[in-house]
Amino acid sequence: MTSSDFETLKTELEPQIDAILAQYPQERSALLPLVHLFQERLGFVTPEAVEYISEVCDVTRAQCQSTISFYTLFYRRPIGKYNLQVCRNLSCSLRGARQIMERFRERLGIDHLETTADGLFTYEEVECLAACDRAPCMQVNLNFVYDMTPEMVDEILDSIIAGTYPVAPLAQSEQPERKVRGPEWSRASRKSAGAVGVPNANNGGGIDQTGRTIAERFRKFGIMPISSPGRMADPELVEGMVPAPHDDTVMEHNY
Amino acid sequence: MASYEPVLTKGIGEADLTDIGVYRSRGGYEQLRRAVREMEPDAIVGMVMKSNLRGRGGAGFPTGRKWSFLPKDGRPRYLVCNCDEAEPGTFKDRMLLEQTPHQIIEGIMISAYAIKAARAFIYIRGEMRQGYEIFMRALEQARAANLVGEKICGSDWSCELVAHRGAGAYICGEETGLLNSLEGKRGEPRLKPPFPANSGLYNMPTVVNNVETLVCVVHIMQRGEEWFASIGPVKSPGPKIVSISGHVRKPGNYEVPLGTPIRELVYELAGGLFEGRTFKALQPGGGSSACLFEEHLDLPYDFDSIAAAGSMLGSGAMVVMDDTTDMLDAAWVLQRFYAHESCGQCTPCREGTHWSEAMLERLLHGHGREVDVSLLGTVGDKIAGHSLCALGDASVPFLQSVVKRFPEEFLRGAERVAAIQV
């Protein structure tokens, strides 16, 4: 998107922007609604959008970015056209959410918070979606899908690929990078939420390691899981002590 | 129990209550009309006070008292309806939002009138995008019918209702976190006092109430405070929507009078457990509540009885777990949730939830140490009571209650390491 495109979009959205601003006694309150508005049109919160919103809301760009980075539904990098968000919380887990998640990872060949190479799917495992009576549940572009079964995973993916799925794709003003997660090293280190914000698709830091067991991670980085002085903790792990090769290239999509 | 007729959820599933015509034909918006035309605001506050209505969002604070705390100093007041429902296991507000949005609007407007609010807001969880759209259509209809906006129902009172979408943060369900989010900031909770009643939205006197609480107000208006106070126990009366999920045959929202025995909720309303399974534990009030066990099944489901048993009624979300549940796994799932949702302001909560999660994950994969199990309890003690808001406190009860009850399930995760370290 060029800057003149953004100007056009701004002009087009002006009536809506004015209406949003009029709702609040202070401009800054319009920050979240404006980010929603621009993200809906652009697919993610572009630097131009951040600059514009910070002007309108009378905050610095840093404050604007800081606020945006707090919320998991705001994306600061391009994501897929279909955002698949599967609930991983207790009620869904009790009723088979693990099988759903496994099937998605298997079919898409990507992990939590990653995007397929063709930019079609972003996969995310999220917290309670308030639909526990119809567990396991998920959302496709924030539209609920209830009573999930592993077979439904295939149906949903097939129908999206065939272009027959009833939910419209998200806007995508830029092609997403193959992996939206941060570099490998940042995933291994345990950072405080306060320092890096709530981990989300555009925030590589954080502490999310669903689907990646501690043992796997330790194996990868050649660290012993538990420091037991002068002693190898687990024969099984010793075998895996050789640091795995950097696997940044293996995430080809295979659905 | 059989004699109880649903009030809050009446008509759901029978008629399209999202349409204003249908809602009005069933007596909808009459209480708002009566309130603004015939009643003094203070009289409504008095009614709610006498009804003994307690907040339905989690903390169970008496609503009338919350309203009466507002200072009378002429500053503009705000009413904020909290529809950021994200407590694990809770799905009652989403049902109300999607099925009876007009009832919510009526409740908000009556309450806004009662506290003389300059403007009312509803904060709708970002994930509830479909519900938000339904609500916006209802709001347009209500505005066109002169039920929101200028000179409501022909009276002299005007009040605007603004729907504000969140963007994915559990902590924004905490009232001061919500207010910060509504002000366009990070949803980090504020230090209290000052309480929102004194210094809330834009530092003005503010009341934050849960969706179900405000819906109750409509029915207190309609049937009177005595009717409300007569349902269930004296100290925490009224109808309550209980969200039952997990290992039951018929999970769903069930409206019951407070004080209904837990056994009845699980085995009659929710259809009981699956064939061949036995009861293990349940959370009576969402992810943040301590587990109750077999011996608690005959307790009445109300604020005080559940609190006396060492748990809390919270948002009224019951998660039932049968004997197939691995408690270590369940504890890890919930601890990961708190670690993910901690806003990061306070060190005990930010670090404590994360390290508890790490210890649980370690145990879960058989790499734990025996000391981890007792350490989980110690870390919990260091979190609870040492942070600004209730999120830290909320991460502790479930974990501690199940570690205490089923220590062997947690110690199993330390067996492998114990064997090597001999």
Boltz contact constraints between the chains, C-beta under 6 A:
constraints:
  - contact:
      token1: [A, 23]
      token2: [B, 162]
      max_distance: 6.0
  - contact:
      token1: [A, 26]
      token2: [B, 202]
      max_distance: 6.0
  - contact:
      token1: [A, 28]
      token2: [B, 183]
      max_distance: 6.0
  - contact:
      token1: [A, 28]
      token2: [B, 184]
      max_distance: 6.0
  - contact:
      token1: [A, 29]
      token2: [B, 183]
      max_distance: 6.0
  - contact:
      token1: [A, 29]
      token2: [B, 184]
      max_distance: 6.0
  - contact:
      token1: [A, 31]
      token2: [B, 184]
      max_distance: 6.0
  - contact:
      token1: [A, 32]
      token2: [B, 167]
      max_distance: 6.0
  - contact:
      token1: [A, 36]
      token2: [B, 165]
      max_distance: 6.0
  - contact:
      token1: [A, 57]
      token2: [B, 184]
      max_distance: 6.0
  - contact:
      token1: [A, 67]
      token2: [B, 185]
      max_distance: 6.0
  - contact:
      token1: [A, 67]
      token2: [B, 186]
      max_distance: 6.0
  - contact:
      token1: [A, 70]
      token2: [B, 186]
      max_distance: 6.0
  - contact:
      token1: [A, 71]
      token2: [B, 167]
      max_distance: 6.0
  - contact:
      token1: [A, 71]
      token2: [B, 168]
      max_distance: 6.0
  - contact:
      token1: [A, 71]
      token2: [B, 169]
      max_distance: 6.0
  - contact:
      token1: [A, 72]
      token2: [B, 168]
      max_distance: 6.0
  - contact:
      token1: [A, 73]
      token2: [B, 126]
      max_distance: 6.0
  - contact:
      token1: [A, 73]
      token2: [B, 167]
      max_distance: 6.0
  - contact:
      token1: [A, 73]
      token2: [B, 168]
      max_distance: 6.0
  - contact:
      token1: [A, 74]
      token2: [B, 167]
      max_distance: 6.0
  - contact:
      token1: [A, 89]
      token2: [B, 88]
      max_distance: 6.0
  - contact:
      token1: [A, 89]
      token2: [B, 337]
      max_distance: 6.0
  - contact:
      token1: [A, 90]
      token2: [B, 88]
      max_distance: 6.0
  - contact:
      token1: [A, 90]
      token2: [B, 319]
      max_distance: 6.0
  - contact:
      token1: [A, 90]
      token2: [B, 333]
      max_distance: 6.0
  - contact:
      token1: [A, 90]
      token2: [B, 334]
      max_distance: 6.0
  - contact:
      token1: [A, 91]
      token2: [B, 89]
      max_distance: 6.0
  - contact:
      token1: [A, 91]
      token2: [B, 245]
      max_distance: 6.0
  - contact:
      token1: [A, 91]
      token2: [B, 246]
      max_distance: 6.0
  - contact:
      token1: [A, 91]
      token2: [B, 319]
      max_distance: 6.0
  - contact:
      token1: [A, 93]
      token2: [B, 333]
      max_distance: 6.0
  - contact:
      token1: [A, 94]
      token2: [B, 246]
      max_distance: 6.0
  - contact:
      token1: [A, 94]
      token2: [B, 247]
      max_distance: 6.0
  - contact:
      token1: [A, 127]
      token2: [B, 337]
      max_distance: 6.0
  - contact:
      token1: [A, 128]
      token2: [B, 88]
      max_distance: 6.0
  - contact:
      token1: [A, 129]
      token2: [B, 127]
      max_distance: 6.0
  - contact:
      token1: [A, 130]
      token2: [B, 85]
      max_distance: 6.0
  - contact:
      token1: [A, 130]
      token2: [B, 91]
      max_distance: 6.0
  - contact:
      token1: [A, 130]
      token2: [B, 94]
      max_distance: 6.0
  - contact:
      token1: [A, 131]
      token2: [B, 91]
      max_distance: 6.0
  - contact:
      token1: [A, 132]
      token2: [B, 89]
      max_distance: 6.0
  - contact:
      token1: [A, 132]
      token2: [B, 91]
      max_distance: 6.0
  - contact:
      token1: [A, 132]
      token2: [B, 245]
      max_distance: 6.0
  - contact:
      token1: [A, 133]
      token2: [B, 91]
      max_distance: 6.0
  - contact:
      token1: [A, 133]
      token2: [B, 245]
      max_distance: 6.0
  - contact:
      token1: [A, 133]
      token2: [B, 251]
      max_distance: 6.0
  - contact:
      token1: [A, 133]
      token2: [B, 252]
      max_distance: 6.0
  - contact:
      token1: [A, 142]
      token2: [B, 129]
      max_distance: 6.0
  - contact:
      token1: [A, 192]
      token2: [B, 350]
      max_distance: 6.0
  - contact:
      token1: [A, 193]
      token2: [B, 342]
      max_distance: 6.0
  - contact:
      token1: [A, 193]
      token2: [B, 344]
      max_distance: 6.0
  - contact:
      token1: [A, 193]
      token2: [B, 350]
      max_distance: 6.0
  - contact:
      token1: [A, 194]
      token2: [B, 344]
      max_distance: 6.0
  - contact:
      token1: [A, 194]
      token2: [B, 350]
      max_distance: 6.0
  - contact:
      token1: [A, 207]
      token2: [B, 354]
      max_distance: 6.0
  - contact:
      token1: [A, 213]
      token2: [B, 365]
      max_distance: 6.0
  - contact:
      token1: [A, 214]
      token2: [B, 361]
      max_distance: 6.0
  - contact:
      token1: [A, 214]
      token2: [B, 362]
      max_distance: 6.0
  - contact:
      token1: [A, 214]
      token2: [B, 365]
      max_distance: 6.0
  - contact:
      token1: [A, 215]
      token2: [B, 365]
      max_distance: 6.0
  - contact:
      token1: [A, 225]
      token2: [B, 367]
      max_distance: 6.0
